[in-house]
Amino acid sequence: MLTIQALKRFANLDIEQVLGQFLGLKFIIVSLFMLIKMMGKTERPSEWINKVPLGWVGFLGGLLVGLTSVGSGTLFMAILLSSTSLAAAKLVGTDVVHAFFLTLSAGAMHASFGHVNLEFVAWLLLGSVPGILLGGRLTLRVPDRALRIGIIVVLFVTGIKMV
């Protein structure tokens, strides 16, 4: 009965809005969790990672990215932050390489359906590529703790804006 009531209530909402608010809330919770976790740790993090659930999370996240384009960066960064103890530079690198393949496949699919404005893509790339190159170099120079704090702040602010 509660499920039916919930479906009736959410049936009139735009799925993009619901997903955006859900992801925003998740980013806020994950950023706060990571801040608390980071403040309690003083030793260098190991590279522990729980691989099996990440495969399922990857499937669901890929489905969301393919449907809505929400989260190719922030969604998976939140997942990596909450499920691994990789160093911040490795988190960023892992997320960027993953996003490349994820968005390349989703982009190719949407392009094949004619859902891409190539002029917009060109203009976005004109600024994005130099920004990525500079950001990638900065991860080599920024201390792990500062980079991790930066990631947490970006996730938190993104979550606030989405909610």
C-alpha positions as a printed NumPy array, in Angstrom:
array([[  0.   ,   0.   ,   0.   ],
       [  2.827,   2.417,   0.823],
       [  4.485,   1.598,  -2.499],
       [  1.3  ,   2.441,  -4.399],
       [  0.987,   5.745,  -2.536],
       [  4.62 ,   6.569,  -3.277],
       [  4.142,   5.767,  -6.971],
       [  1.046,   7.975,  -7.13 ],
       [  2.921,  10.817,  -5.513],
       [  6.021,  10.601,  -7.719],
       [  4.222,   9.725, -10.955],
       [  3.614,  13.416, -11.72 ],
       [  7.239,  14.45 , -11.154],
       [  9.771,  14.851, -13.924],
       [ 12.246,  11.945, -13.735],
       [ 15.153,  14.326, -14.44 ],
       [ 14.156,  16.415, -11.443],
       [ 13.812,  13.384,  -9.18 ],
       [ 17.162,  11.951, -10.308],
       [ 18.858,  15.325,  -9.915],
       [ 17.578,  15.774,  -6.38 ],
       [ 18.424,  12.177,  -5.458],
       [ 21.973,  12.552,  -6.79 ],
       [ 22.333,  15.929,  -5.094],
       [ 21.374,  14.421,  -1.765],
       [ 23.779,  11.552,  -2.355],
       [ 26.629,  13.995,  -3.114],
       [ 25.946,  15.912,   0.105],
       [ 25.867,  12.734,   2.205],
       [ 28.971,  11.258,   0.555],
       [ 30.927,  14.514,   0.902],
       [ 30.083,  14.759,   4.606],
       [ 30.887,  11.068,   5.114],
       [ 34.229,  11.485,   3.349],
       [ 35.064,  14.591,   5.377],
       [ 34.4  ,  12.722,   8.625],
       [ 36.368,   9.706,   7.373],
       [ 39.28 ,  11.907,   6.263],
       [ 39.449,  13.759,   9.577],
       [ 39.732,  10.477,  11.464],
       [ 42.601,   9.136,   9.327],
       [ 46.199,  10.197,   9.598],
       [ 48.056,   7.38 ,   7.842],
       [ 48.418,   7.18 ,   4.052],
       [ 45.42 ,   5.366,   2.545],
       [ 45.887,   1.915,   1.072],
       [ 44.583,   0.976,  -2.347],
       [ 41.793,  -1.233,  -1.004],
       [ 38.837,  -1.479,  -3.318],
       [ 35.75 ,  -3.676,  -3.242],
       [ 35.52 ,  -4.708,  -6.902],
       [ 32.363,  -6.824,  -7.08 ],
       [ 29.833,  -4.176,  -5.954],
       [ 31.602,  -1.587,  -8.129],
       [ 30.702,  -3.634, -11.21 ],
       [ 27.014,  -3.404, -10.341],
       [ 27.341,   0.257,  -9.403],
       [ 29.074,   0.821, -12.738],
       [ 26.18 ,  -0.834, -14.558],
       [ 23.574,   1.302, -12.793],
       [ 25.666,   4.45 , -13.127],
       [ 26.219,   3.769, -16.822],
       [ 22.484,   3.32 , -17.253],
       [ 21.889,   6.716, -15.59 ],
       [ 24.544,   8.409, -17.733],
       [ 23.122,   6.896, -20.914],
       [ 19.59 ,   7.986, -20.024],
       [ 20.186,  11.392, -18.484],
       [ 23.867,  12.364, -18.851],
       [ 23.798,  12.995, -15.098],
       [ 26.854,  11.974, -13.187],
       [ 29.576,  10.877, -15.579],
       [ 32.059,  12.683, -13.34 ],
       [ 30.515,  13.531, -10.01 ],
       [ 28.463,  10.358,  -9.61 ],
       [ 31.419,   8.053, -10.079],
       [ 33.754,  10.266,  -8.05 ],
       [ 31.301,   9.99 ,  -5.169],
       [ 31.254,   6.225,  -5.621],
       [ 35.053,   6.002,  -5.695],
       [ 35.376,   8.286,  -2.673],
       [ 32.947,   6.235,  -0.637],
       [ 34.048,   2.749,  -1.667],
       [ 37.832,   2.986,  -1.972],
       [ 40.758,   4.382,  -0.088],
       [ 42.794,   5.343,  -3.146],
       [ 45.014,   8.419,  -2.976],
       [ 43.252,  11.535,  -4.296],
       [ 45.372,  11.758,  -7.464],
       [ 44.539,   8.108,  -8.257],
       [ 40.854,   8.793,  -7.603],
       [ 40.919,  11.656, -10.092],
       [ 42.882,   9.701, -12.697],
       [ 40.716,   6.603, -12.344],
       [ 37.541,   8.665, -12.629],
       [ 38.766,  10.59 , -15.693],
       [ 39.821,   7.443, -17.581],
       [ 36.539,   5.748, -16.652],
       [ 34.56 ,   8.829, -17.754],
       [ 36.409,   8.852, -21.086],
       [ 35.257,   5.364, -22.01 ],
       [ 31.808,   5.84 , -20.485],
       [ 31.067,   9.104, -22.246],
       [ 32.708,   7.943, -25.489],
       [ 30.331,   4.995, -25.709],
       [ 27.283,   7.02 , -24.614],
       [ 28.269,   9.851, -26.976],
       [ 28.685,   7.48 , -29.934],
       [ 25.255,   6.001, -29.26 ],
       [ 23.568,   9.402, -29.016],
       [ 25.44 ,  10.643, -32.114],
       [ 24.165,   7.632, -34.061],
       [ 20.612,   8.72 , -33.159],
       [ 21.326,  12.308, -34.266],
       [ 21.068,  13.701, -30.72 ],
       [ 24.334,  15.663, -30.809],
       [ 24.981,  19.318, -31.678],
       [ 28.541,  19.102, -33.014],
       [ 29.022,  22.89 , -32.971],
       [ 28.338,  22.953, -29.218],
       [ 30.669,  20.005, -28.719],
       [ 33.475,  21.81 , -30.584],
       [ 33.088,  24.953, -28.463],
       [ 32.966,  22.96 , -25.23 ],
       [ 36.105,  21.035, -26.21 ],
       [ 37.917,  24.275, -27.049],
       [ 37.84 ,  25.222, -23.376],
       [ 37.635,  21.778, -21.788],
       [ 40.757,  20.192, -23.254],
       [ 43.182,  22.885, -22.019],
       [ 41.377,  22.864, -18.652],
       [ 41.77 ,  19.095, -18.364],
       [ 45.459,  19.269, -19.261],
       [ 46.088,  21.968, -16.652],
       [ 44.003,  20.186, -14.013],
       [ 45.812,  16.9  , -14.674],
       [ 49.167,  18.585, -14.135],
       [ 47.976,  20.249, -10.953],
       [ 47.09 ,  16.867,  -9.407],
       [ 50.826,  16.112,  -9.471],
       [ 51.62 ,  19.198,  -7.394],
       [ 48.66 ,  19.501,  -5.019],
       [ 49.064,  17.569,  -1.742],
       [ 46.741,  14.58 ,  -1.343],
       [ 44.847,  16.067,   1.605],
       [ 44.224,  19.38 ,  -0.193],
       [ 43.058,  17.603,  -3.347],
       [ 40.75 ,  15.365,  -1.329],
       [ 39.284,  18.432,   0.437],
       [ 38.785,  20.082,  -2.964],
       [ 36.914,  17.035,  -4.256],
       [ 34.742,  16.96 ,  -1.141],
       [ 33.915,  20.675,  -1.468],
       [ 33.005,  20.291,  -5.169],
       [ 30.764,  17.304,  -4.375],
       [ 29.084,  19.157,  -1.509],
       [ 28.469,  22.336,  -3.503],
       [ 27.215,  20.317,  -6.489],
       [ 24.853,  18.455,  -4.169],
       [ 23.502,  21.696,  -2.705],
       [ 22.9  ,  23.119,  -6.192],
       [ 21.116,  19.932,  -7.323],
       [ 18.832,  19.729,  -4.293]])
